Amino acid sequence: MAFHDGLALRGPVLFPFASLLSVLLLSGCGSTAPAIASTPPDYWQEVQLRYEDHTYSPTVHTVQLFKRGFELAPPVTFLDDLVPLVLRFDDLGPDIENYSYTVVHCSADWEPSDIMPGQYLEGAMTDYVPTGRQSYNTLQPFIHYELEVPNGNMRITRSGNYLLQVFRDNDPEDLVLTRRFLVGEQALQIDARILASRNVDLRDIAQQVDLTIRHPGLYVQDPFGDIHVTVLQNMRWDDARTGFKPRFVRDDELVYDHPDQGLFMGANEFRNFDLKNLRYATRNVGRIDPGIGAGVDDAFILPETKRNIRVYDNQQDLNGKYLVRNDLVDGDPLGADYVNVHFALPMGDRSMDDVFVYGGLSDFQCRKEFRMEWSPENSSYMTTLLLKQGFYDFTFVTLPRGSDVPDLTTIEGSHFQTENDYLVLVYLTDHSQRYDRLVGVRFLNSVRD
């Protein structure tokens, strides 16, 4: 259960469980000697604009995009109530940079739309990111940047998919990061629920998203060609489900009735660890070694074990997300330090596929720097990651050869009872305006809904 409430290449260049969340918010300070950042991985070598969540700079870490006031909320806002989204990130480089940003409207399948910026933006088409602020009392110095979008200088006027781009020195080809976000309308009704699979072999391990769309007052010329549905589990764009077609069309109603695309593995609850306080070992942390010289602290996560043959264990989680926090500085991100976090996964034999640490901490992607190495001496998969203080969810996944979608079940198992968040997105192709509107958004939870 939860505590709370993506990939084309183009051109070079949370809610209930408030009491439990409060535990996270309430659950050290060090010298300012600089620490050496980890060697830039190969991941950052290619410089292409990607229409997905991606970090292009090796010195940029801990990129977050969320609804203002709700750090665990997904980056979704609505035209009729444009609550700004907050972008946060740290630059471990020594200098304050001049960063600029823009947003690009995209189609339902994340290709650039055929409309000009002036058709979906008012005010500035590009603008500067506010000046960064320096960290304090941290072993790893960094510059922290924050930006709200939309804002008084850049206003969004149309619904749909958007890509936020940050770049250096007003040069769009000198990319720093990109992040997806959504601006929705409430132009129709989405009735959705989570059911057991009709396939007997999958009833205990899978979750079926069933949905009906009702659109009185919204003209749909071709329900099979103009309506596009996307479903996400726990905001995972790497496993976004598309290609839904209604089984029945009744006046202003589209019935999908157990669509094949809506069948998800339930997977398992996420593992987690607590690094909000570095003075002592906390949840699932075996020990913390103080940094030596100019180094940061080292935290050793308790060795984990495979869960693929275990019965379901109802442990609470954040559905893969993380919360940046240092308990000693009242949640100020400038005072949260960086830590070398050591992971170990004992296994009897080496996996045929690569093993990764996966979750919000990896942007829900199998990034190279999150790949674990096999240690014959320890009969374990091991890796070390530079992470900012906070409370983290994570899981171990395998990446089948030739696939871009990880398997969350090989190591962790899968259960129908697993608590998962789902997001149902309904787009309408507006032929007269030449763009895809996001006309419906529905948040859904496998336990509470």
N, C-alpha and C positions, 0 to 999 in steps of 0.2 A: 504493500500500500504506500501511497505517497504522503509526504509531509505537508504538501501545499494544496493550496486551493483545491543545397544541393548541387544536367551538369555539362552543358554544352561548352565547347571551346570556340571562341570567336576572336579572330584577328589578333595580330601581335600587339604588341605594346609592352496559476497555481492557486490555490483558493482556500478550501477548508484546512483543518488540522492546524489552526493558528497557534494553539498551545504548544504543539510540537515544534513548529517553526520558531517560536520564541525561544525554545531551548537552544536552537542553533544560533540565534542572534545573541544570546547571553552567555553560552558555554565558555613575543617578547621584544622587548626592545633590545637593541644591540648597538654596536659602534657603527660608524658610517664608513668604515673601510670598504673600498670597492671589492666586489667579487667578480671573477671571470665568468662571463656568460658561456654557455655551452657552444661547441663548434657548430656553425650553421650546417644543417643537414642538406642532402641533395635535393630535398623537397622544394627548396626555394630557387633552384637554378634556372628553371624556365620562366620567362617573363611573358606571359600571355594573359589577356583579360579573360577571366573565367566568370561565367554567369552562375556563380555559386559562392558559398562561404569559403573564403580562401585568404591566407596570409602570404604575402609576397616578400616581405622583409624579414631577414633572419633575426633582427633585434626586437621585433614586435611580439609581445606575448599577452595572454589573458584578454582576448577580444570578447567583449560581451555586447549584446544588443537586446534590449528588453523594454517593456512598457514602463514609462516613468512611474516610480513608486513601487514597482513590483519586480524585483531582480530575478525572480524565478519565472516570470510570465513570458510567453513567446512574443516575438516582434510582430504583433498584429495590432492595427488601429483601424478606425472607421471614419468614413467621410463625414458622417453626421456628428461625430464627436472625436475630433482629431487629437487625441491624447498623444503627446510627443513620445517618440521612442528614444531611449538613451543609448548612445554608443560609448563604450569605455575600452581603452586599451593602454598598455604600458609599452614604452620604448626603452630598452635596456642600453641603448647607445648613450654616449656622454653629453650630447648636445640637444638643446631644444630645437625641434625642426619646425619649418613652415609647411604645415599640411593644409591641403585644400580638399574639398569634397564636392560630389554631385550625386544625383540619383537618376537612374535610367528606368523608364517604364518597359516592362517585358510582357510577352504573350503568356498564355497559360502554360506553355511548355518551355518557358524561360529562354526564348529568343527575343532580341530587341524588337520592340513594337514599331509599326510603320507610322508613328506620329512624332511630331517634333517636340522638343522640350517645352517650348512655349505653349503647347496644347495640354500639358499636364502639370506645369509649374507656373506659379506666379511669383514675381520678385526675381531674385538672383537665380541664374542657371547653375552657377558654381559659387562657392563661398569658402571662406577660410575656417578651419577648425580652430576653436579657441586655444589660446596659448597654453602649452602644457605646464604642469606643476611638478616640482621635484619632490621625490619621496623624502621621508625623514625617519631617522633611527632605524634604518634597514641595512643589513649587511650587503644586500644587492641594491645599489642605487638604480633608480629608474625615473623616467619622466612619464607622468600620467596625463592622459588626454581624455576629455569628455565632450560630447556633442549631442545636442537634441535635434531630432528631425521628425516632422517638419518644425519650423520655427518662424519667427517674425520676418526673417530675410528670405526664406524659401518655403513657399506654401504649396501643398499638393492639392490638385483639383479633380483628379480622376481616380477611380478605384483600379485595382489590379495588382500584379506582381511588380515589385521594385527591387533594383540592385543599388545599394549604397556603395559608392567608390571613394576611397581615400587615396590621395597621391601627393607627392612632394613638389614643392616650389611651383605650384600651379601648372604642373606638367602631367596631363592625364596618362602619359605613357610610363611615368615613373611611379608605378603602382605600389601601394603599401598594403591595402587590404580591400576586400569586397565582402559585403554581407547582404543576404536576402531579407526583405521584409514585405509585409502584406498590408494593403489598404482595402478594406471591404465596404460593401453596402449591405443593407438588410432588406433586399428587394424581393425575397421569397422565403418560404419556410422549409427547413430541412428536418424531417423526422428521421432520426437515426437511433439505432440500438445495437448492443453487442450480444450476439447469440452464440450458442455452441454450433459447431459444424454439423451439417447433415451427414457427413462422411463419418461412419462409426469409428474408423481407424484414427480420426483426428479429433474426436469429441473431447478428449482429455488434455489435448496439447495445443489446440488452435482456438482463435477467436474470430468470429464472423461479423463483419460490419454490414448491417442491413439498412437500407435507406429508401425513403420516398421523398420526392421533391414536389412541393405545391407552390404554384406560381400565379395565383390570381392577380391580375393587374399588370403582369409582366408578359409582353408579347414574345413568344418563342416561335419563330418561323419554322425551324427544323430542329426538333428535339434530339435527333440522332447526330446532327452535324454541328449544331450551334451551342449545345450545352456540353461543357467539359467538367468532369468531376475528378478531383484529386483527394486522396485520403493519406494522411500521415499518421504513423504510430510514434508517439513520443518525439515529434518534430524531426524525424529522420528523413531528410530529403534523399538520402542514398537508396532508400527503399520506398519512395513515393509511388503510390498505386494510381494508375491512370487508365484510360481506355474503357471506362464504364459506359454501357449502353442500356437504356431502359428496357425492361422486359414487357412492361405494359404502359401505354399512353392513354390517359383518360382525361379528356378536357384539359384542365389546368393541373394535372397530376402526372408525375413520372414515377413509376414503380420499378425499382431495381431488383428486389427479391433475391436475396442471397447471391449477389454477384461474385463471380470467381475472383475478380480483382480485390474484393474486400476480405479475402481470407488471409489472416495473419497468424503466424506462430505466436502463442502467448509469451514465449520465452520465460525468463525468470526475473524475480526482483533484482534490482541492481545491488552490487556490493557497495560499500562506502567506507570512508575513513575521515577522521576529524583532525585538522591541523590548525584550528583556530587559536590554539595556545601552544607555543613551542617550549614552554618551561617544563612540561612533563608529557609523557606518552598518554594519549587519549584513545578514543574509540578506534579499535583495529590497528593501532600503531604499536609496534613492538618496542621500539626505542628511538630516541632522538639524540644524535651526536652533534655537539656544538661545532660550528664552523671553525676551521683552523686557519690562522693568518687572515688572508683576504677571502676565504671561502665562505659559502653559505652553510647553514645547518643541513644535516642529513637525517631524513626520517625513513625508517624501515617499516614498511607495512607488514603486518603479520602474514606469514606464508598462507596462501589460499589453496583450496583443493577443488577438484572437479565436482560439479553438482549435477551432472547429467543423469545420474541414476538415483538421485535422492527424491523423497516425497516433497511436496510443496511446503515451503516454510514462509509463512506470512510475515515477512520482515518489512518494516517501513523504509521507504526510499524517496528520492526526488525525481524518479523516472529519468535518471541519467544526467541531470543537471548538476551544477555546483554553485556554491555561494561563497563569494570572496569575503573573508572576515578575519580580523585580528581582534580577539576579545579585549586586548589591553588598550585599544585606541578607539573604542566605541564604533567600530565598523568603518572607519575612515580608510578608503582604499590606498591612500598615500602612505599609510603606516603599516600595511600588510606586507610582510617580507616574502622573499622567494626561498624555496627549499628544494634540495635534491631529494626526490621521493623514490625509494627503491621498492620495486615489485618483484615478487617471486611466486611462481606457479609450479609446484612439484607435480611431475607427471611420470608415470612408469616408463613411457616410451615417447620418442619424439614424434610430433604430429607430421602428417604428410603435407599439411598446409601451414602457411605462416600464421603465427599467433600475435594478436595485437591487444594492447590496452585500449579500451574504446568507451566513448560516452561524450558528454558535453565537453569534457576536457580535451578531446581530440576533434571537436567540432562534428562529432558523429561521423567521422571518416577514418579510414584505415591509412593514416599518414605514416610515412616512413619512419619518422622519429619515435613513433609509438609501437613499432614492431619489436617484439621480444626476441631475445637470442637464446638459443638452446645451450645450456651448460651441462656437459656430460658429467663433470665432477659432482654437481649437485642434483643431477637428474631433474632439472627444473628449467622452465623458461624464466628469464630474468631481464629486467630493463631498469633504467633510471631516468626519471623525467624531472625537469625543472618546472615546478608549479608554485603558484602564489598561495599564501595562506588562506585556508577556508575549509569548508565542508564539501567533500567531493563524492559523487556517485561514479561508479565505473563498472565495467564488465569485461570479461575476456572473450574474444571472438576469434574465429578462424576465417581466413579469406580463401575460398576455393580457387584453384588455379583457373585463370581466364575469366574470373568474375570480378565485378566491381561492387558487389553487394556482400557484406560479411554474413557469416552464419553465427547467429547468437545462441544456437542450441547445442552445438557439438560439445562444448565445455560446460555450459550452464544448464542445459536441459530446457524443457518447455512445459508449461502448465496452463490449462484453461483459466485457473483461478488467478493468475498473475494480474496485478493491477497495472493498467496501462492508460495513458492519455491518447486520445485520437483527435485529429482535426480534419473536418470535412470541408472542402473548398469547392464551390460551384461557380464556374465561369460561364459567361454568355458572350459569344462573338457578336459584337455590334458592327455589322457590315457598313452601315452609313458613316460611323465614326472611325472605322478601321482599327479597332483595338479590342482586346478581351477585357470585359468588365468582371470584377470579382463581386458577383451579385448575392452570394450567400456564404456565410461562415458559421460552422457549428463545432463547438467544443464538446467532447464526449469522453466519459470515463468508464472503463470496463466494469468497475465496481459500483460506482455511485449512480450511473444512468442506466 
